[in-house]
Amino acid sequence: MTESADVVDRGPNWRLVDERDFLRRSLEDAEREHAAGDLSDADYVRLRGRDGSRLAEVDAQVAHASE
């Protein structure tokens, strides 16, 4: 299977779904790192705000594309 065929097989919203999954993992990682003391409070708040906002945008785009 060629790379272009792989993209078609993953559906038209694969980039959004990949980004959504990445952002979810990023938020989970930030939570763990903050709990372990490896991420400062300020960095944690910044990452949660940035990635949380983008995740809400991507979730809305995925939902709209699925209608």
Residue pairs with C-beta under 8 A, 6 or more apart in sequence:
1 9
7 14
10 17
11 17
12 65
13 62
13 65
13 66
16 58
16 61
16 62
16 65
17 62
19 54
19 58
20 55
20 58
20 59
20 62
23 51
23 54
23 55
23 58
24 55
26 47
26 51
27 47
27 48
27 51
27 52
27 55
30 39
30 44
30 47
30 48
30 51
33 39
33 44
34 41
34 44
39 47
